[in-house]
Amino acid sequence: MIKTFFKKHFRLVRVLVLYFVGAMLISLSTLSFYYLRTPWVLVIIIVVAFIFSYFGPLWYHLFLKSKSYKGKYEERLYFFTTSQKIKLQGIYTIESKSSQAFTCGFGRSKSVFYHSNVLENHPYDEIEAVIAHELGHQAHGDITLYTSIVSIILVFSSILNVALFSYIQTHLVVLLFFCLLTAAIFLPIVLAVSRWREGMADQYAYDALKDKTAFARFFERLLKYYEKENGVKVGKTISRVATLFLTHPFIYERIRVFKK
């Protein structure tokens, strides 16, 4: 029953996961600042955030067992990245039945990760469309931007929460409540930034691709795989309120744009 709920309400589940992660990070940074009582904690938070982000590819190698992609499209994908004047540390694959991809790292650690289903079951023009989108994130410096936003939120939340708690001098549970509340306040802002940058990456892909419709076909195939695997139907419309809780522009809107 729980699994069925997750499949049917996957957008809500994704947001709840993001909220939980955000609340945990804000709680850890706030409690560290509260107990150690030194501004150096805030500096350490920023440094750790950027170190963690820079070595992002390493975490996926360790925890998701990603592997360097050595398949039949390897040479063509690297040629495409070169044509976009972007140098990647590597293109990697993660064993999965879903059709997803993402980029992480910045500077010399820039990397793109494909779920294996994309590389095995999608045609090359769709695979190229996906990497064009991910290169858009790198071209726009999105990983650095996201890391900066997270750092600012953690530092600001820590200062604000500790200041409020010190003023009212009550039980520690109240400080944790402030952390949960802060996460709830900042989440819509983070999601709005994410949709904005995803839209920019889509535009980058649109400009870079010779066949714009390839990305639309990728999304349609992604939906087909998702609906078949999870036994659910993704509606073609979405309310304005629900849109506020998306990490990406609504998928049917993205399909429409790339079919123009």
ROMAR-474625 format. One record per residue (C-alpha): residue in one letter; x, y, z. Coordinates in nm, 2 decimals, always signed. Last residue first. Layout:
// ROMAR-474625
+-----+--------+--------+--------+
| res |     px |     py |     pz |
+-----+--------+--------+--------+
|   A |      X |      Y |      Z |
...
+-----+--------+--------+--------+
//
This chain:
// ROMAR-474625
+-----+--------+--------+--------+
| res |     px |     py |     pz |
+-----+--------+--------+--------+
|   K |  +0.80 |  +2.33 |  -3.18 |
|   K |  +0.83 |  +1.98 |  -3.05 |
|   F |  +1.10 |  +2.07 |  -2.80 |
|   V |  +0.87 |  +2.33 |  -2.63 |
|   R |  +0.57 |  +2.09 |  -2.61 |
|   I |  +0.78 |  +1.81 |  -2.46 |
|   R |  +0.91 |  +2.05 |  -2.19 |
|   E |  +0.55 |  +2.15 |  -2.12 |
|   Y |  +0.45 |  +1.79 |  -2.09 |
|   I |  +0.74 |  +1.74 |  -1.84 |
|   F |  +0.64 |  +2.02 |  -1.60 |
|   P |  +0.95 |  +2.24 |  -1.55 |
|   H |  +1.19 |  +2.07 |  -1.31 |
|   T |  +1.21 |  +2.05 |  -0.93 |
|   L |  +0.83 |  +2.07 |  -0.90 |
|   F |  +0.66 |  +2.18 |  -0.59 |
|   L |  +0.54 |  +2.52 |  -0.72 |
|   T |  +0.38 |  +2.34 |  -1.01 |
|   A |  +0.14 |  +2.17 |  -0.77 |
|   V |  -0.01 |  +2.50 |  -0.68 |
|   R |  -0.05 |  +2.60 |  -1.05 |
|   S |  -0.23 |  +2.27 |  -1.11 |
|   I |  -0.10 |  +2.01 |  -1.34 |
|   T |  -0.21 |  +1.87 |  -1.68 |
|   K |  -0.11 |  +1.58 |  -1.89 |
|   G |  -0.15 |  +1.33 |  -1.61 |
|   V |  +0.11 |  +1.07 |  -1.54 |
|   K |  -0.05 |  +0.72 |  -1.54 |
|   V |  +0.07 |  +0.46 |  -1.29 |
|   G |  +0.18 |  +0.10 |  -1.31 |
|   N |  +0.52 |  +0.17 |  -1.18 |
|   E |  +0.74 |  +0.01 |  -1.45 |
|   K |  +0.50 |  +0.08 |  -1.74 |
|   E |  +0.43 |  +0.44 |  -1.64 |
|   Y |  +0.80 |  +0.51 |  -1.59 |
|   Y |  +0.91 |  +0.34 |  -1.92 |
|   K |  +0.65 |  +0.53 |  -2.12 |
|   L |  +0.72 |  +0.86 |  -1.94 |
|   L |  +1.09 |  +0.83 |  -2.02 |
|   R |  +1.00 |  +0.74 |  -2.38 |
|   E |  +0.80 |  +1.06 |  -2.41 |
|   F |  +1.07 |  +1.26 |  -2.24 |
|   F |  +1.33 |  +1.12 |  -2.48 |
|   R |  +1.11 |  +1.19 |  -2.78 |
|   A |  +1.09 |  +1.55 |  -2.67 |
|   F |  +1.47 |  +1.56 |  -2.64 |
|   A |  +1.50 |  +1.43 |  -3.00 |
|   T |  +1.26 |  +1.70 |  -3.13 |
|   K |  +1.53 |  +1.96 |  -3.13 |
|   D |  +1.72 |  +1.79 |  -3.41 |
|   K |  +2.04 |  +1.99 |  -3.46 |
|   L |  +2.08 |  +2.02 |  -3.09 |
|   A |  +2.29 |  +2.30 |  -2.92 |
|   D |  +2.03 |  +2.57 |  -2.91 |
|   Y |  +1.76 |  +2.35 |  -2.76 |
|   A |  +2.01 |  +2.19 |  -2.52 |
|   Y |  +2.10 |  +2.54 |  -2.39 |
|   Q |  +1.73 |  +2.62 |  -2.36 |
|   D |  +1.67 |  +2.31 |  -2.16 |
|   A |  +1.96 |  +2.40 |  -1.93 |
|   M |  +1.80 |  +2.74 |  -1.88 |
|   G |  +1.47 |  +2.57 |  -1.79 |
|   E |  +1.65 |  +2.35 |  -1.54 |
|   R |  +1.81 |  +2.66 |  -1.39 |
|   W |  +1.47 |  +2.83 |  -1.34 |
|   R |  +1.31 |  +2.51 |  -1.21 |
|   S |  +1.59 |  +2.46 |  -0.96 |
|   V |  +1.57 |  +2.82 |  -0.85 |
|   A |  +1.20 |  +2.78 |  -0.78 |
|   L |  +1.26 |  +2.46 |  -0.59 |
|   V |  +1.52 |  +2.63 |  -0.37 |
|   I |  +1.27 |  +2.91 |  -0.30 |
|   P |  +0.99 |  +2.66 |  -0.22 |
|   L |  +1.22 |  +2.48 |  +0.02 |
|   F |  +1.34 |  +2.79 |  +0.21 |
|   I |  +1.04 |  +2.83 |  +0.43 |
|   A |  +0.99 |  +2.46 |  +0.51 |
|   A |  +1.36 |  +2.42 |  +0.59 |
|   T |  +1.34 |  +2.72 |  +0.83 |
|   L |  +1.03 |  +2.56 |  +1.00 |
|   L |  +1.21 |  +2.23 |  +1.05 |
|   C |  +1.52 |  +2.41 |  +1.20 |
|   F |  +1.30 |  +2.63 |  +1.42 |
|   F |  +1.13 |  +2.32 |  +1.55 |
|   L |  +1.48 |  +2.18 |  +1.63 |
|   L |  +1.54 |  +2.49 |  +1.84 |
|   V |  +1.21 |  +2.45 |  +2.01 |
|   V |  +1.31 |  +2.09 |  +2.11 |
|   L |  +1.60 |  +2.25 |  +2.29 |
|   H |  +1.37 |  +2.38 |  +2.56 |
|   T |  +1.34 |  +2.76 |  +2.61 |
|   Q |  +1.57 |  +3.06 |  +2.62 |
|   I |  +1.35 |  +3.30 |  +2.41 |
|   Y |  +1.64 |  +3.52 |  +2.29 |
|   S |  +1.89 |  +3.23 |  +2.26 |
|   F |  +1.64 |  +3.04 |  +2.05 |
|   L |  +1.59 |  +3.33 |  +1.81 |
|   A |  +1.96 |  +3.39 |  +1.77 |
|   V |  +2.04 |  +3.02 |  +1.73 |
|   N |  +1.77 |  +2.99 |  +1.46 |
|   L |  +1.88 |  +3.30 |  +1.27 |
|   I |  +2.25 |  +3.23 |  +1.27 |
|   S |  +2.21 |  +2.86 |  +1.17 |
|   S |  +1.95 |  +2.95 |  +0.91 |
|   F |  +2.18 |  +3.21 |  +0.75 |
|   V |  +2.48 |  +2.98 |  +0.74 |
|   L |  +2.28 |  +2.68 |  +0.61 |
|   I |  +2.09 |  +2.89 |  +0.35 |
|   I |  +2.40 |  +3.06 |  +0.23 |
|   S |  +2.59 |  +2.73 |  +0.19 |
|   V |  +2.29 |  +2.57 |  +0.00 |
|   I |  +2.28 |  +2.87 |  -0.23 |
|   S |  +2.65 |  +2.85 |  -0.29 |
|   T |  +2.64 |  +2.48 |  -0.37 |
|   Y |  +2.35 |  +2.54 |  -0.61 |
|   L |  +2.54 |  +2.81 |  -0.79 |
|   T |  +2.86 |  +2.61 |  -0.81 |
|   I |  +2.67 |  +2.32 |  -0.96 |
|   D |  +2.48 |  +2.56 |  -1.19 |
|   G |  +2.79 |  +2.71 |  -1.36 |
|   H |  +2.59 |  +2.80 |  -1.67 |
|   A |  +2.80 |  +2.59 |  -1.90 |
|   Q |  +2.79 |  +2.30 |  -1.65 |
|   H |  +2.41 |  +2.30 |  -1.63 |
|   G |  +2.39 |  +2.33 |  -2.01 |
|   L |  +2.62 |  +2.03 |  -2.03 |
|   E |  +2.35 |  +1.83 |  -1.86 |
|   H |  +2.09 |  +1.94 |  -2.12 |
|   A |  +2.32 |  +1.86 |  -2.41 |
|   I |  +2.39 |  +1.52 |  -2.24 |
|   V |  +2.02 |  +1.44 |  -2.26 |
|   A |  +1.99 |  +1.55 |  -2.62 |
|   E |  +2.28 |  +1.32 |  -2.71 |
|   I |  +2.11 |  +1.02 |  -2.55 |
|   E |  +1.80 |  +1.11 |  -2.74 |
|   D |  +1.99 |  +1.13 |  -3.08 |
|   Y |  +2.16 |  +0.80 |  -2.98 |
|   P |  +1.85 |  +0.59 |  -2.96 |
|   H |  +1.73 |  +0.49 |  -2.61 |
|   N |  +1.74 |  +0.14 |  -2.46 |
|   E |  +2.09 |  +0.07 |  -2.35 |
|   L |  +2.23 |  +0.42 |  -2.28 |
|   V |  +1.91 |  +0.54 |  -2.12 |
|   N |  +1.86 |  +0.22 |  -1.92 |
|   S |  +2.21 |  +0.25 |  -1.77 |
|   H |  +2.12 |  +0.56 |  -1.57 |
|   Y |  +2.35 |  +0.82 |  -1.71 |
|   F |  +2.60 |  +1.02 |  -1.51 |
|   V |  +2.78 |  +1.33 |  -1.63 |
|   S |  +3.10 |  +1.47 |  -1.48 |
|   K |  +3.27 |  +1.80 |  -1.40 |
|   S |  +3.56 |  +1.73 |  -1.16 |
|   R |  +3.81 |  +1.97 |  -1.32 |
|   G |  +3.61 |  +2.27 |  -1.22 |
|   F |  +3.27 |  +2.16 |  -1.10 |
|   G |  +3.11 |  +1.83 |  -0.98 |
|   C |  +2.78 |  +1.69 |  -1.07 |
|   T |  +2.56 |  +1.61 |  -1.38 |
|   F |  +2.24 |  +1.42 |  -1.40 |
|   A |  +2.07 |  +1.14 |  -1.60 |
|   Q |  +1.75 |  +0.95 |  -1.58 |
|   S |  +1.57 |  +0.68 |  -1.77 |
|   S |  +1.48 |  +0.42 |  -1.51 |
|   K |  +1.58 |  +0.05 |  -1.51 |
|   S |  +1.91 |  +0.13 |  -1.33 |
|   E |  +2.28 |  +0.04 |  -1.32 |
|   I |  +2.47 |  +0.37 |  -1.30 |
|   T |  +2.67 |  +0.49 |  -1.60 |
|   Y |  +2.96 |  +0.74 |  -1.62 |
|   I |  +3.08 |  +1.01 |  -1.85 |
|   G |  +3.42 |  +1.15 |  -1.73 |
|   Q |  +3.63 |  +1.44 |  -1.61 |
|   L |  +3.43 |  +1.64 |  -1.86 |
|   K |  +3.57 |  +1.92 |  -2.08 |
|   I |  +3.32 |  +2.17 |  -2.22 |
|   K |  +3.38 |  +2.35 |  -2.55 |
|   Q |  +3.04 |  +2.25 |  -2.68 |
|   S |  +3.21 |  +2.06 |  -2.97 |
|   T |  +3.42 |  +1.89 |  -2.71 |
|   T |  +3.11 |  +1.76 |  -2.53 |
|   F |  +2.98 |  +1.63 |  -2.87 |
|   F |  +3.31 |  +1.45 |  -2.94 |
|   Y |  +3.29 |  +1.29 |  -2.59 |
|   L |  +2.94 |  +1.17 |  -2.67 |
|   R |  +3.04 |  +1.03 |  -3.01 |
|   E |  +3.34 |  +0.84 |  -2.87 |
|   E |  +3.14 |  +0.68 |  -2.59 |
|   Y |  +2.84 |  +0.58 |  -2.80 |
|   K |  +2.93 |  +0.22 |  -2.84 |
|   G |  +2.98 |  +0.16 |  -2.47 |
|   K |  +3.28 |  +0.24 |  -2.24 |
|   Y |  +3.09 |  +0.44 |  -1.98 |
|   S |  +3.30 |  +0.47 |  -1.67 |
|   K |  +3.13 |  +0.29 |  -1.38 |
|   S |  +2.89 |  +0.40 |  -1.10 |
|   K |  +2.88 |  +0.19 |  -0.79 |
|   L |  +2.60 |  +0.39 |  -0.63 |
|   F |  +2.78 |  +0.45 |  -0.30 |
|   L |  +3.15 |  +0.47 |  -0.38 |
|   H |  +3.14 |  +0.58 |  -0.75 |
|   Y |  +2.85 |  +0.82 |  -0.67 |
|   W |  +3.04 |  +0.97 |  -0.38 |
|   L |  +3.35 |  +1.02 |  -0.60 |
|   P |  +3.15 |  +1.21 |  -0.87 |
|   G |  +3.04 |  +1.46 |  -0.60 |
|   F |  +3.40 |  +1.55 |  -0.51 |
|   Y |  +3.35 |  +1.91 |  -0.59 |
|   S |  +3.02 |  +1.92 |  -0.41 |
|   F |  +3.15 |  +1.77 |  -0.09 |
|   I |  +3.44 |  +2.01 |  -0.09 |
|   F |  +3.21 |  +2.30 |  -0.16 |
|   A |  +2.97 |  +2.21 |  +0.12 |
|   V |  +3.26 |  +2.14 |  +0.36 |
|   V |  +3.41 |  +2.48 |  +0.30 |
|   I |  +3.08 |  +2.66 |  +0.36 |
|   I |  +3.01 |  +2.46 |  +0.68 |
|   I |  +3.36 |  +2.52 |  +0.80 |
|   V |  +3.32 |  +2.90 |  +0.76 |
|   L |  +3.00 |  +2.88 |  +0.97 |
|   V |  +3.17 |  +2.67 |  +1.24 |
|   W |  +3.45 |  +2.93 |  +1.25 |
|   P |  +3.19 |  +3.18 |  +1.37 |
|   T |  +3.22 |  +3.01 |  +1.71 |
|   R |  +2.95 |  +2.90 |  +1.96 |
|   L |  +3.04 |  +2.53 |  +1.95 |
|   Y |  +2.71 |  +2.41 |  +2.08 |
|   Y |  +2.48 |  +2.65 |  +1.89 |
|   F |  +2.68 |  +2.65 |  +1.57 |
|   S |  +2.69 |  +2.27 |  +1.55 |
|   L |  +2.32 |  +2.25 |  +1.64 |
|   T |  +2.24 |  +2.49 |  +1.36 |
|   S |  +2.46 |  +2.31 |  +1.10 |
|   L |  +2.32 |  +1.97 |  +1.19 |
|   S |  +1.96 |  +2.09 |  +1.20 |
|   I |  +1.99 |  +2.28 |  +0.87 |
|   L |  +2.14 |  +1.97 |  +0.70 |
|   M |  +1.86 |  +1.74 |  +0.84 |
|   A |  +1.59 |  +1.98 |  +0.75 |
|   G |  +1.72 |  +2.00 |  +0.39 |
|   V |  +1.74 |  +1.63 |  +0.36 |
|   F |  +1.39 |  +1.59 |  +0.49 |
|   Y |  +1.26 |  +1.86 |  +0.27 |
|   L |  +1.42 |  +1.71 |  -0.04 |
|   V |  +1.27 |  +1.37 |  +0.05 |
|   L |  +0.93 |  +1.53 |  +0.10 |
|   V |  +0.96 |  +1.70 |  -0.24 |
|   R |  +1.03 |  +1.37 |  -0.41 |
|   V |  +0.74 |  +1.20 |  -0.24 |
|   L |  +0.50 |  +1.47 |  -0.35 |
|   R |  +0.61 |  +1.44 |  -0.71 |
|   F |  +0.59 |  +1.05 |  -0.69 |
|   H |  +0.23 |  +1.06 |  -0.57 |
|   K |  +0.11 |  +0.74 |  -0.75 |
|   K |  +0.44 |  +0.55 |  -0.71 |
|   F |  +0.48 |  +0.65 |  -0.35 |
|   F |  +0.12 |  +0.56 |  -0.27 |
|   T |  +0.16 |  +0.22 |  -0.43 |
|   K |  +0.47 |  +0.15 |  -0.23 |
|   I |  +0.28 |  +0.24 |  +0.09 |
|   M |  +0.00 |  +0.00 |  +0.00 |
+-----+--------+--------+--------+
//
